[in-house]
């Protein structure tokens, strides 16, 4: 198993891509900390991880809450002694065209998608530095590369994540810590809920593979990047979009 006994914290793991990633990591032998906001969904993911005979525990933490994140890392180290991988996956959308975007819409998305990624990484970095090893994986988006109609806030946050990843790849590489970003295209999860059905069908038409992505297809990318098979992949920005942008 590719992630045997590796300890991974996954944010936003209650549903969608994060849940699929938690289950994939558990299937590959990892010990998983399921971080999210909603206890019921956390429990569901923990149960799914345990069905694979993986080890998992849940932690309610908001990525905006620096103390809660610190407590989560302390609890992880107390239980399993280390943190091998952080998957910064939690994210939201609050779409609006620029002319209608409110300050709250802009700030909320930046606070969770950008500052939240910083907060979580800041909370684990000392542990990884002590270990002289670790992997920091981050959910960006093709929207962070190319922009998107109605997503000024989201595009800024996901572009910012790429900037932090490249900085961490430079700062932390010699300390044995790798940082990478994954840019999903359109993946069938609840985050697409606000997109009208006809727009989704039109998007599918544009994808050379002819369909939306599945959460499991992002999860397997994260699992590969977390594994020792990806030991020379650092500072990479990997698009997983079915070829949508070519
Ligand atoms: P999702 O189904 O909406 O799941 C996001 C998860 O993040 C939810 O469980 C949510 O919890 C959690 N979350 C939200 N705010 C949080 C906070 N402040 N602290 C902790 N957890 C929080 O979304 P997804 O599609 O799986 O997306 C996962 C990541 O991939 C996101 O970063 C997203 O931007 C990125 N992405 C997705 C797509 C796509 O097409 N699906 C494409 C590109 C990038 P609650 O539901 O309890 O609020």
Boltz pocket constraint, residues with backbone or C-beta under 6 A from the ligand:
constraints:
  - pocket:
      binder: B
      contacts: [[A, 11], [A, 12], [A, 13], [A, 14], [A, 15], [A, 16], [A, 17], [A, 18], [A, 35], [A, 36], [A, 37], [A, 38], [A, 41], [A, 61], [A, 62], [A, 63], [A, 64], [A, 88], [A, 89], [A, 90], [A, 91], [A, 92], [A, 112], [A, 116], [A, 139], [A, 140], [A, 141], [A, 142], [A, 182], [A, 183], [A, 184], [A, 185], [A, 186], [A, 187], [A, 188], [A, 189], [A, 190], [A, 191], [A, 192]]
      max_distance: 6.0
